[in-house]
Amino acid sequence: MDTSRAPRAGEPAAAANTPAALPAWRPLALLRAGVAAVRSPDPLLRNGHLLAISSLINAGVGSLFWVFATHWYDEDVVGLSYSALSATLLLASIGQLNLNDFLIRFVPSAGQRTRRMVLTCYLVSACFSTLVAVGFLVLVPKVSPGLDFLLTPVTGGCFVAATAGYAIFVMQDGALTAVRRPGWVVGENVIFACVKILLLAAGAALALFSGILLSWVGALAVSLVVANFVLLRYAIPHHEKTAPEAERPPRMVKYAAADYFGSLFRMAAYTLVPLLVLNNLGAEQSAFFSLAWIVGYVLYLVSRNMGSSLMVEVMRSPDRLVEHLLKVLRHSGLLLTIGIVVIVAAAPQILSLFGAEYAEAGTTLLRLVALSALPNLLVSLAIDVARARRRLRWAVGLQVAMCVLVLGLTKVLLPVMGINGAGVAWLATMCLLALPLLIWRSRWLTAGSGAAS
């Protein structure tokens, strides 16, 4: 729940826009395969599909949030609010210390230590995220003057609360995934998306400039209460009784520190681009970029979700890593190919739901982001394999390279190509990283005997 997660909104009813050139049986076959996978006794595909369904449902419902936002608020407010939320996501990623991936990695074999591990991660993350958010507000006049609206007591307090709350929100997804309860990840994401819309409507009715930000804070609070009641009252006790308890792995703190270091670069690539767009092109262009990115990023979430399921199952059966990985590559590759074809063909129609100006400005960008999702599958799974095998130099190196390439290319291309430059940056980066992974696949795909405990 992707420390690494982007704003939870996205593709609205893309299936209805399937191009006529696509054979009719393919979407139906994919749907049947998806239903079969959810019902499958194989927890790798079942849990991975449930996590993907969670993202898709949340994206479909969440897209309504941005449709309403673009109709109830002007472009400047949407652009500023999205940039503020992007900063929240980046700061939450910094503040939560990548402990969501830590939970996915170690909870499956934690046994009776599970509750203490989860609550300790919550406490550390909430405290550090609060400090990071307050520090950012102090630096806003220098690092991002466009976000100076956050410096009032109400919006500033909401910003800090949203940062700390989102850090725990991401970790609760990781904890639910690790104890094999992805169905509740679906439920809490639906709650989050629906409550956001209700609170957004209230904010618009009251003509609140910070209504978008306030709606996120309120929805986070509701979702946190519901999901953690289920997690702590039912899911963790069951896991502690039934899951095998392995010997405490050595050097867990060292692992967490290195994993956290790499994750910062990955999340920076996801969340700093909107701030680059805001600072270089202004609030209106930031709004156009933001909505296209939200839709395209849904495809990235498929890779992240399947990777999370892969990690959980590999920790339970380390000797099956390569078998599980190849299965995920085949299955996710087909799913992403269909999704990319649909989004590339229907990009103008999808973005027109937010307004004609969004379709005019963001269609090319959306297509570029969608195309980048296929090479990203290989990059994302290579990082997960390296983490499972404790080969963190590989994992950190890939994430550093991703960050440097995306931000560097975006900075160079924005003045020349506008927001489309960011899409070119993402597509070029993913291809540059995926190509050597494909050529030298034996070095990371089959090297080693399995996952380290």
C-alpha positions in Angstrom: 0.0 0.0 0.0 3.0 1.1 -1.9 4.8 2.9 0.8 4.8 3.8 -2.2 1.4 4.9 -3.1 0.1 7.8 -5.2 -3.2 9.6 -4.8 -6.1 7.1 -4.8 -8.1 8.1 -7.7 -8.0 7.1 -11.4 -9.5 5.4 -14.3 -13.3 5.9 -14.7 -15.2 3.1 -16.5 -12.3 2.4 -18.9 -13.8 -0.9 -19.8 -16.7 0.8 -21.4 -14.3 2.5 -23.9 -12.7 -0.7 -25.2 -11.8 0.0 -28.9 -13.5 -1.9 -31.5 -10.2 -3.1 -32.9 -9.6 -5.2 -29.8 -11.1 -8.7 -30.2 -14.2 -9.0 -28.1 -13.1 -12.3 -26.5 -10.0 -10.9 -25.0 -11.6 -8.7 -22.3 -14.0 -11.5 -21.6 -11.3 -14.0 -21.3 -9.3 -11.6 -19.0 -12.4 -11.1 -16.8 -12.9 -14.9 -16.6 -9.3 -15.3 -15.7 -9.5 -12.6 -13.0 -12.6 -14.2 -11.5 -10.9 -17.6 -11.6 -7.8 -16.2 -9.9 -9.8 -14.6 -7.1 -11.5 -18.0 -6.5 -8.3 -19.9 -6.9 -6.8 -21.9 -4.1 -3.5 -20.4 -5.1 -3.0 -17.5 -2.6 -0.4 -15.8 -4.9 -2.9 -15.0 -7.6 -6.0 -14.7 -5.4 -4.4 -12.2 -3.1 -2.7 -10.3 -5.9 -6.0 -10.0 -7.8 -7.8 -8.8 -4.7 -5.2 -6.1 -4.2 -5.5 -5.2 -7.8 -9.3 -5.1 -7.6 -8.9 -2.9 -4.5 -6.9 -0.4 -6.6 -9.3 -0.6 -9.5 -12.4 -0.1 -7.4 -10.8 2.7 -5.5 -9.7 4.2 -8.8 -13.2 4.0 -10.3 -14.9 5.5 -7.2 -12.0 7.9 -6.6 -12.1 9.2 -10.1 -15.6 10.6 -9.2 -13.8 12.6 -6.5 -11.7 14.4 -9.1 -14.6 14.7 -11.5 -16.5 16.6 -8.8 -13.5 18.5 -7.8 -12.8 19.8 -11.3 -16.5 20.9 -11.6 -16.8 22.4 -8.1 -13.4 24.1 -7.9 -11.4 26.1 -10.5 -8.2 24.8 -12.1 -5.9 26.7 -9.8 -7.5 25.3 -6.7 -7.4 21.7 -8.1 -3.7 22.2 -9.1 -2.7 23.6 -5.8 -4.6 21.0 -3.9 -3.1 18.1 -5.9 0.4 19.5 -5.4 -0.3 19.7 -1.6 -1.5 16.1 -1.6 1.5 15.0 -3.6 3.7 16.7 -0.9 1.7 14.9 1.7 2.4 11.5 0.0 6.1 12.3 -0.3 6.3 13.3 3.4 4.3 10.3 4.5 6.7 8.1 2.6 9.6 9.8 4.3 7.9 9.6 7.7 6.7 6.1 7.6 10.2 4.8 7.0 9.0 2.3 4.4 7.7 0.2 7.3 4.7 -1.0 5.2 7.1 -3.0 3.1 8.9 -4.1 6.2 5.6 -5.5 7.5 4.9 -7.3 4.3 8.5 -8.8 4.4 8.5 -9.9 8.1 4.9 -10.3 9.4 4.2 -13.6 7.5 6.7 -15.3 9.8 6.3 -13.2 12.9 3.9 -15.4 14.7 3.2 -14.2 18.3 5.3 -11.1 17.6 2.9 -9.8 15.0 0.7 -7.4 17.1 3.8 -5.8 18.8 5.5 -5.4 15.4 2.5 -3.7 13.8 1.8 -1.3 16.7 5.5 -0.4 17.1 5.7 0.5 13.4 2.5 2.6 13.7 3.9 4.6 16.6 7.3 5.2 15.1 5.8 6.2 11.8 3.1 8.5 13.2 5.7 10.4 15.3 8.3 10.8 12.6 5.7 11.7 9.9 4.4 14.5 12.2 7.9 15.9 12.6 8.6 15.7 8.9 5.3 17.5 8.0 5.9 20.3 10.5 9.4 20.7 9.1 8.1 21.0 5.6 5.6 23.7 6.6 8.5 25.7 8.0 10.4 25.4 4.7 7.4 26.1 2.4 8.3 29.7 1.6 11.6 28.6 0.3 11.0 25.2 -1.3 7.5 25.6 -2.7 6.1 29.2 -2.5 3.0 28.1 -4.4 1.8 26.1 -1.4 1.8 29.1 1.0 -1.9 28.6 1.5 -0.9 25.7 3.9 0.5 28.2 6.4 -2.8 29.0 8.0 -3.7 27.2 11.3 -6.6 25.2 9.8 -4.9 24.0 6.6 -1.6 23.5 8.2 -3.1 21.3 10.9 -5.0 19.3 8.3 -1.8 18.9 6.3 0.1 17.5 9.3 -2.8 15.2 10.2 -3.1 14.0 6.6 0.6 13.2 6.5 0.6 11.2 9.7 -2.7 9.6 8.9 -1.6 8.6 5.4 1.6 7.0 6.7 -0.5 4.7 8.9 -3.0 4.2 6.1 -0.3 2.8 3.9 1.0 0.6 6.7 -2.4 -0.9 7.5 -2.6 -2.0 3.9 0.8 -3.7 4.3 -0.3 -5.4 7.5 -3.6 -6.6 6.1 -1.8 -8.0 3.0 0.9 -9.7 5.2 -1.8 -11.6 7.2 -3.6 -12.6 4.0 -6.6 -10.3 4.4 -6.5 -8.4 1.1 -10.3 -8.4 1.0 -10.3 -5.9 3.8 -7.8 -3.8 1.8 -10.6 -3.6 -0.8 -13.1 -2.6 1.9 -11.1 0.2 3.5 -10.2 1.7 0.1 -13.9 1.8 -0.9 -14.7 3.5 2.5 -11.9 6.0 2.0 -13.0 6.9 -1.6 -16.7 7.2 -0.7 -16.2 9.3 2.4 -13.9 11.6 0.4 -16.6 12.4 -2.0 -19.2 13.1 0.7 -16.8 15.5 2.5 -15.8 17.1 -0.8 -19.4 17.9 -1.4 -19.7 19.4 2.1 -16.6 21.5 1.5 -17.9 22.8 -1.8 -21.3 23.7 -0.3 -19.5 25.7 2.4 -17.2 27.3 -0.3 -14.0 26.1 1.5 -10.8 26.8 -0.4 -9.2 23.9 1.4 -12.2 21.6 0.9 -10.2 19.0 -1.1 -7.5 18.7 1.6 -10.1 18.6 4.4 -12.0 15.8 2.6 -8.9 13.7 2.6 -8.3 14.2 6.3 -11.8 13.2 7.3 -11.8 10.1 5.0 -8.5 9.0 6.4 -9.8 9.2 9.9 -12.9 7.0 9.1 -10.9 4.5 7.2 -8.2 4.2 9.9 -10.8 3.4 12.6 -12.6 0.8 10.6 -9.6 -1.0 9.1 -7.6 -1.1 12.3 -10.6 -2.5 14.3 -10.7 -5.4 11.9 -6.9 -5.8 11.8 -6.3 -5.7 15.6 -9.5 -7.4 16.7 -9.7 -10.2 14.2 -7.0 -10.5 11.6 -3.9 -10.4 13.8 -5.2 -12.8 16.5 -6.0 -15.3 13.8 -2.6 -14.9 12.2 -0.8 -15.3 15.5 -2.6 -18.6 16.1 -2.2 -20.1 12.7 0.9 -18.7 11.0 4.2 -20.4 11.5 6.7 -18.5 13.7 10.2 -18.5 12.3 13.3 -17.6 14.2 13.8 -13.8 14.4 15.8 -12.8 11.3 19.1 -11.2 11.9 19.9 -7.6 11.2 16.3 -6.5 10.8 17.1 -2.9 11.6 19.9 -2.8 9.0 17.5 -4.3 6.5 14.8 -1.7 7.3 17.3 1.2 7.0 18.6 0.1 3.6 15.1 -0.7 2.3 13.9 2.7 3.5 16.8 4.5 1.9 15.9 3.0 -1.5 12.2 3.6 -1.1 12.8 7.3 -0.6 14.2 7.6 -4.2 11.3 5.6 -5.6 8.7 7.7 -3.9 10.5 10.9 -4.8 10.2 10.0 -8.4 6.4 9.5 -8.0 5.7 12.6 -6.0 8.2 15.3 -6.9 7.2 15.5 -10.6 3.9 17.3 -9.8 5.9 19.9 -7.8 8.3 20.3 -10.7 5.3 20.9 -13.0 3.7 23.4 -10.5 7.0 25.3 -10.1 7.9 25.4 -13.8 4.5 25.6 -15.5 2.0 26.9 -13.0 -1.1 25.7 -11.2 -3.3 25.2 -14.3 -0.8 23.0 -16.0 -0.3 21.2 -12.7 -4.0 20.3 -12.7 -3.9 19.0 -16.2 -0.8 16.9 -15.4 -2.3 15.6 -12.1 -5.5 14.1 -13.5 -3.7 12.4 -16.4 -1.1 11.0 -14.0 -3.8 9.7 -11.6 -5.5 7.7 -14.4 -2.2 6.3 -15.8 -0.8 5.4 -12.4 -3.6 2.8 -11.9 -1.5 0.5 -14.2 1.5 1.0 -12.0 -0.5 -0.2 -9.0 -1.2 -3.5 -10.7 2.5 -4.2 -10.6 2.9 -3.0 -7.0 -0.1 -5.1 -5.8 1.1 -8.3 -7.5 4.6 -7.7 -6.1 3.2 -7.4 -2.6 1.4 -10.7 -3.0 4.6 -12.2 -4.4 6.5 -11.1 -1.4 4.1 -12.5 1.2 4.0 -16.0 -0.5 7.8 -16.0 -1.0 8.3 -15.4 2.7 6.2 -18.5 3.4 7.8 -20.7 0.7 11.2 -19.2 -0.2 12.1 -22.1 -2.5 9.3 -21.2 -4.9 10.5 -17.6 -5.6 11.3 -18.2 -9.3 8.2 -20.2 -9.9 6.0 -17.5 -8.3 7.8 -14.7 -10.1 7.4 -16.2 -13.6 3.7 -16.7 -12.8 3.2 -13.1 -11.8 5.2 -11.9 -14.9 2.9 -13.9 -17.3 -0.3 -13.0 -15.6 0.4 -9.3 -14.9 1.9 -8.8 -18.4 -1.4 -9.9 -20.0 -3.4 -7.8 -17.7 -1.3 -4.7 -18.3 -1.3 -5.2 -22.1 -5.1 -5.1 -22.2 -5.2 -2.1 -19.9 -2.7 -0.2 -21.9 -4.5 -0.8 -25.2 -7.8 0.4 -23.6 -6.3 3.5 -22.0 -4.2 4.5 -25.1 -7.3 4.2 -27.3 -9.8 5.8 -24.9 -7.5 8.5 -23.3 -9.5 11.5 -24.7 -12.8 10.0 -23.6 -11.5 9.2 -20.1 -10.0 12.6 -19.5 -13.1 14.4 -20.9 -15.0 13.3 -17.8 -12.9 15.9 -15.9 -13.6 18.5 -18.6 -12.8 19.2 -22.2 -9.7 21.2 -21.3 -8.2 18.2 -19.4 -8.7 15.9 -22.4 -7.1 18.5 -24.8 -4.1 19.1 -22.6 -3.5 15.6 -21.1 -4.3 13.0 -23.7 -0.7 12.5 -25.0 0.6 12.5 -21.4 -1.8 9.8 -20.3 -0.8 7.6 -23.3 2.9 8.0 -22.5 2.3 7.1 -18.8 0.2 4.1 -19.8 2.9 2.8 -22.2 5.5 3.1 -19.5 3.6 0.7 -17.2 4.7 -2.4 -19.1 8.5 -1.9 -18.7 7.7 -0.8 -15.1 6.3 -4.3 -14.4 9.8 -5.7 -14.9 11.5 -3.0 -12.9 9.1 -3.3 -10.0 9.3 -7.1 -9.8 13.1 -7.0 -10.0 13.1 -4.7 -7.0 10.8 -7.0 -5.1 13.0 -10.0 -5.9 16.1 -8.2 -4.7 14.3 -7.3 -1.4 13.1 -10.9 -0.9 16.7 -12.2 -1.3 18.2 -9.4 0.8 20.2 -8.2 -2.2 19.4 -4.6 -1.2 22.2 -3.1 -3.3 20.3 -4.1 -6.4 17.0 -2.8 -5.0 18.5 0.5 -3.9 20.4 0.9 -7.1 17.3 0.5 -9.3 15.3 3.0 -7.3 18.1 5.6 -7.2 18.5 5.2 -11.0 14.7 5.6 -11.5 14.6 8.8 -9.4 17.6 10.4 -11.1 16.4 9.6 -14.6 12.8 10.6 -14.1 13.5 13.9 -12.3 16.5 14.8 -14.5 14.6 14.2 -17.7 11.5 15.9 -16.5 13.4 19.0 -15.5 15.0 19.1 -18.9 11.9 18.3 -21.0 9.2 20.4 -19.2 10.3 23.8 -20.7 10.5 22.2 -24.2 7.5 19.9 -24.3 5.3 21.1 -21.5 3.6 18.4 -19.4 4.1 15.8 -22.1 7.8 16.1 -21.2 7.0 14.3 -17.9 5.4 11.5 -19.8 8.4 11.1 -22.1 10.6 11.1 -19.0 8.7 8.2 -17.4 8.6 6.1 -20.6 12.2 6.6 -21.4 13.3 5.9 -17.8 11.3 2.6 -17.6 12.6 1.4 -21.0 16.2 2.3 -20.0 15.9 0.3 -16.8 13.9 -2.6 -18.1 16.1 -3.3 -21.1 19.3 -4.3 -19.2 17.1 -6.3 -16.7 15.7 -8.3 -19.6 19.1 -8.8 -21.3 20.9 -9.9 -18.1 17.9 -11.5 -16.5 19.9 -14.5 -15.1 21.7 -12.1 -12.7 18.5 -11.3 -10.8 15.8 -13.7 -11.9 17.5 -17.1 -11.3 20.6 -16.2 -9.3 20.5 -17.6 -5.8 18.4 -20.4 -4.4 15.5 -18.5 -3.1 14.5 -15.9 -0.5 16.5 -15.3 2.6 14.5 -15.5 5.8 
